[in-house]
Amino acid sequence: MTMSTDSPASNPVQNKNGTKYWAWTAATFFGAGFGKPGPGTWGSVAALLLWAAFAWTVHPSTLTLALALSIGIALSLIIGIPAATIVARESGRKDPQIVVIDEVSGQWITLLFTPFDLRHALIALVLFRAFDMTKPFPIRRIENLPEGWGIVLDDVAAGLYALGIASLIRIWF
């Protein structure tokens, strides 16, 4: 007796209910999205800690750190948009709070040109969370894009806003 390859039981990336493990793992950023309270803040902190761990252990040049972040941002978008779509569909919610890969993308965008030190890291964290929570124009409109696109790209916009303000703060202060 052979089992169908289309059966969820025969698929190691999908459980018997059809839930796709890879999407839930990516969308929750390895479980950070289950943090309480404020899963989005936990996702942002996880992104910041990963950035800090890389910078602290590797001691990269500014260019290398920016390149590594750019790769991370690209991967979080390429994997995150479809993962967010799948989790939204499977959970039956338009923008599930447990999906934090969008916060990871946005936080990494904010950190893109940030020097590795505590003061600048905290400024980047606070600015990104402020823009992510308040969603100034046109971020609220971007949120209306379909499925994973809206879930993720509104945080990309918040990250770009925060990057701009953080850069101005570094220049002027």
DONU-470596 format. One record per residue (C-alpha): x, y, z; residue in three letters. Coordinates in Angstrom, 2 decimals. Layout:
BEGIN
@X:X; Y:Y; Z:Z; aa:Ala
...
END
This chain:
BEGIN
@X:0.00; Y:0.00; Z:0.00; aa:Met
@X:1.44; Y:3.33; Z:-1.01; aa:Thr
@X:0.55; Y:6.68; Z:0.44; aa:Met
@X:-0.35; Y:9.54; Z:-1.89; aa:Ser
@X:2.31; Y:12.22; Z:-2.10; aa:Thr
@X:-0.46; Y:14.81; Z:-1.92; aa:Asp
@X:-1.47; Y:13.64; Z:1.55; aa:Ser
@X:-0.52; Y:16.02; Z:4.38; aa:Pro
@X:0.59; Y:13.01; Z:6.43; aa:Ala
@X:3.27; Y:12.23; Z:3.82; aa:Ser
@X:4.48; Y:15.80; Z:3.61; aa:Asn
@X:7.15; Y:16.68; Z:6.21; aa:Pro
@X:6.51; Y:20.44; Z:5.85; aa:Val
@X:2.78; Y:20.13; Z:6.48; aa:Gln
@X:0.87; Y:18.55; Z:9.38; aa:Asn
@X:-2.22; Y:16.35; Z:9.10; aa:Lys
@X:-4.48; Y:19.42; Z:9.24; aa:Asn
@X:-2.70; Y:20.93; Z:6.22; aa:Gly
@X:-0.85; Y:23.62; Z:8.17; aa:Thr
@X:2.42; Y:24.53; Z:6.48; aa:Lys
@X:5.19; Y:24.51; Z:9.09; aa:Tyr
@X:7.67; Y:26.53; Z:7.04; aa:Trp
@X:5.17; Y:29.38; Z:6.62; aa:Ala
@X:4.28; Y:29.48; Z:10.32; aa:Trp
@X:7.95; Y:29.32; Z:11.30; aa:Thr
@X:8.90; Y:32.13; Z:8.93; aa:Ala
@X:5.84; Y:34.30; Z:9.56; aa:Ala
@X:6.25; Y:34.11; Z:13.35; aa:Thr
@X:10.03; Y:34.53; Z:12.97; aa:Phe
@X:10.82; Y:31.25; Z:14.70; aa:Phe
@X:8.15; Y:31.80; Z:17.35; aa:Gly
@X:8.83; Y:35.45; Z:18.27; aa:Ala
@X:5.29; Y:36.24; Z:17.13; aa:Gly
@X:3.90; Y:34.20; Z:20.01; aa:Phe
@X:5.47; Y:36.60; Z:22.55; aa:Gly
@X:3.04; Y:38.39; Z:24.82; aa:Lys
@X:2.19; Y:41.19; Z:25.14; aa:Pro
@X:2.82; Y:42.94; Z:21.87; aa:Gly
@X:4.02; Y:40.29; Z:19.40; aa:Pro
@X:5.12; Y:43.02; Z:16.97; aa:Gly
@X:7.52; Y:44.44; Z:19.53; aa:Thr
@X:8.91; Y:40.95; Z:20.16; aa:Trp
@X:9.48; Y:40.56; Z:16.41; aa:Gly
@X:11.27; Y:43.91; Z:16.26; aa:Ser
@X:13.42; Y:43.06; Z:19.29; aa:Val
@X:14.29; Y:39.66; Z:17.78; aa:Ala
@X:15.40; Y:41.38; Z:14.55; aa:Ala
@X:17.46; Y:43.91; Z:16.50; aa:Leu
@X:19.09; Y:41.17; Z:18.60; aa:Leu
@X:20.00; Y:39.17; Z:15.50; aa:Leu
@X:21.54; Y:42.32; Z:13.95; aa:Trp
@X:23.45; Y:42.99; Z:17.20; aa:Ala
@X:24.65; Y:39.38; Z:17.51; aa:Ala
@X:25.98; Y:39.49; Z:13.95; aa:Phe
@X:27.69; Y:42.85; Z:14.49; aa:Ala
@X:29.14; Y:41.83; Z:17.85; aa:Trp
@X:30.49; Y:38.43; Z:16.77; aa:Thr
@X:31.64; Y:39.22; Z:13.21; aa:Val
@X:32.82; Y:42.83; Z:13.71; aa:His
@X:31.89; Y:43.68; Z:10.12; aa:Pro
@X:32.77; Y:46.89; Z:8.35; aa:Ser
@X:29.92; Y:49.35; Z:7.86; aa:Thr
@X:29.58; Y:48.21; Z:4.26; aa:Leu
@X:29.53; Y:44.53; Z:5.20; aa:Thr
@X:26.91; Y:45.14; Z:7.90; aa:Leu
@X:24.73; Y:47.04; Z:5.40; aa:Ala
@X:25.18; Y:44.26; Z:2.82; aa:Leu
@X:24.27; Y:41.55; Z:5.36; aa:Ala
@X:21.17; Y:43.53; Z:6.36; aa:Leu
@X:20.22; Y:44.00; Z:2.70; aa:Ser
@X:20.39; Y:40.25; Z:2.17; aa:Ile
@X:18.33; Y:39.70; Z:5.33; aa:Gly
@X:15.75; Y:42.25; Z:4.18; aa:Ile
@X:15.51; Y:40.63; Z:0.75; aa:Ala
@X:15.08; Y:37.16; Z:2.25; aa:Leu
@X:12.51; Y:38.36; Z:4.76; aa:Ser
@X:10.47; Y:39.83; Z:1.91; aa:Leu
@X:10.87; Y:36.93; Z:-0.51; aa:Ile
@X:9.92; Y:34.38; Z:2.16; aa:Ile
@X:7.78; Y:36.63; Z:4.35; aa:Gly
@X:5.13; Y:37.76; Z:1.87; aa:Ile
@X:4.02; Y:34.24; Z:0.89; aa:Pro
@X:4.40; Y:33.01; Z:4.49; aa:Ala
@X:2.22; Y:35.87; Z:5.79; aa:Ala
@X:-0.37; Y:35.06; Z:3.11; aa:Thr
@X:-0.48; Y:31.39; Z:4.12; aa:Ile
@X:-0.74; Y:32.12; Z:7.85; aa:Val
@X:-3.46; Y:34.73; Z:7.27; aa:Ala
@X:-5.46; Y:32.24; Z:5.22; aa:Arg
@X:-4.93; Y:29.35; Z:7.63; aa:Glu
@X:-5.75; Y:31.45; Z:10.70; aa:Ser
@X:-8.76; Y:33.09; Z:9.05; aa:Gly
@X:-7.49; Y:36.59; Z:9.93; aa:Arg
@X:-6.63; Y:39.46; Z:7.60; aa:Lys
@X:-3.50; Y:40.46; Z:9.56; aa:Asp
@X:-2.77; Y:38.00; Z:12.38; aa:Pro
@X:-0.77; Y:39.53; Z:15.25; aa:Gln
@X:1.47; Y:36.46; Z:15.39; aa:Ile
@X:2.85; Y:37.32; Z:11.93; aa:Val
@X:5.98; Y:39.32; Z:12.76; aa:Val
@X:8.19; Y:38.73; Z:9.72; aa:Ile
@X:6.90; Y:42.14; Z:8.60; aa:Asp
@X:8.31; Y:43.73; Z:11.76; aa:Glu
@X:11.60; Y:41.95; Z:11.11; aa:Val
@X:11.77; Y:43.43; Z:7.60; aa:Ser
@X:10.83; Y:46.90; Z:8.79; aa:Gly
@X:13.22; Y:46.85; Z:11.74; aa:Gln
@X:16.11; Y:45.71; Z:9.55; aa:Trp
@X:15.32; Y:48.49; Z:7.07; aa:Ile
@X:15.46; Y:50.98; Z:9.96; aa:Thr
@X:18.83; Y:49.54; Z:11.05; aa:Leu
@X:20.26; Y:49.63; Z:7.52; aa:Leu
@X:22.78; Y:52.46; Z:8.07; aa:Phe
@X:22.82; Y:52.37; Z:11.86; aa:Thr
@X:26.21; Y:52.20; Z:13.55; aa:Pro
@X:26.53; Y:49.33; Z:15.97; aa:Phe
@X:25.98; Y:50.87; Z:19.40; aa:Asp
@X:23.23; Y:50.75; Z:22.01; aa:Leu
@X:22.06; Y:54.36; Z:21.63; aa:Arg
@X:21.53; Y:54.13; Z:17.88; aa:His
@X:19.97; Y:50.67; Z:18.15; aa:Ala
@X:17.41; Y:51.92; Z:20.69; aa:Leu
@X:16.61; Y:54.99; Z:18.57; aa:Ile
@X:16.00; Y:52.69; Z:15.58; aa:Ala
@X:13.79; Y:50.38; Z:17.64; aa:Leu
@X:11.68; Y:53.18; Z:19.12; aa:Val
@X:11.28; Y:54.99; Z:15.79; aa:Leu
@X:10.26; Y:51.87; Z:13.91; aa:Phe
@X:7.74; Y:50.82; Z:16.56; aa:Arg
@X:6.29; Y:54.36; Z:16.63; aa:Ala
@X:5.80; Y:54.45; Z:12.84; aa:Phe
@X:4.53; Y:50.87; Z:12.79; aa:Asp
@X:1.90; Y:51.56; Z:15.44; aa:Met
@X:0.76; Y:55.01; Z:14.26; aa:Thr
@X:0.86; Y:54.20; Z:10.53; aa:Lys
@X:1.09; Y:57.74; Z:9.09; aa:Pro
@X:0.02; Y:58.42; Z:5.52; aa:Phe
@X:0.26; Y:56.45; Z:3.22; aa:Pro
@X:1.10; Y:53.44; Z:5.39; aa:Ile
@X:-2.55; Y:52.85; Z:6.35; aa:Arg
@X:-3.41; Y:52.64; Z:2.64; aa:Arg
@X:-0.59; Y:50.18; Z:1.93; aa:Ile
@X:-2.09; Y:47.94; Z:4.59; aa:Glu
@X:-5.09; Y:47.46; Z:2.24; aa:Asn
@X:-3.03; Y:45.59; Z:-0.34; aa:Leu
@X:-4.11; Y:41.95; Z:-0.65; aa:Pro
@X:-2.98; Y:39.32; Z:1.86; aa:Glu
@X:0.76; Y:39.07; Z:2.58; aa:Gly
@X:1.51; Y:42.12; Z:0.46; aa:Trp
@X:-0.48; Y:44.39; Z:2.78; aa:Gly
@X:0.72; Y:42.61; Z:5.91; aa:Ile
@X:4.39; Y:43.04; Z:5.03; aa:Val
@X:4.67; Y:46.18; Z:2.89; aa:Leu
@X:3.08; Y:48.53; Z:5.44; aa:Asp
@X:5.95; Y:47.66; Z:7.78; aa:Asp
@X:8.45; Y:48.20; Z:4.97; aa:Val
@X:7.02; Y:51.72; Z:4.62; aa:Ala
@X:7.21; Y:52.25; Z:8.41; aa:Ala
@X:10.84; Y:51.06; Z:8.26; aa:Gly
@X:11.63; Y:53.54; Z:5.49; aa:Leu
@X:10.09; Y:56.40; Z:7.50; aa:Tyr
@X:12.05; Y:55.35; Z:10.59; aa:Ala
@X:15.26; Y:54.97; Z:8.54; aa:Leu
@X:14.88; Y:58.52; Z:7.26; aa:Gly
@X:14.31; Y:60.03; Z:10.71; aa:Ile
@X:17.06; Y:57.91; Z:12.32; aa:Ala
@X:19.47; Y:59.05; Z:9.61; aa:Ser
@X:18.58; Y:62.70; Z:10.21; aa:Leu
@X:19.07; Y:62.23; Z:13.96; aa:Ile
@X:22.54; Y:60.74; Z:13.34; aa:Arg
@X:23.49; Y:63.64; Z:11.07; aa:Ile
@X:22.21; Y:66.44; Z:13.32; aa:Trp
@X:22.83; Y:65.07; Z:16.81; aa:Phe
END
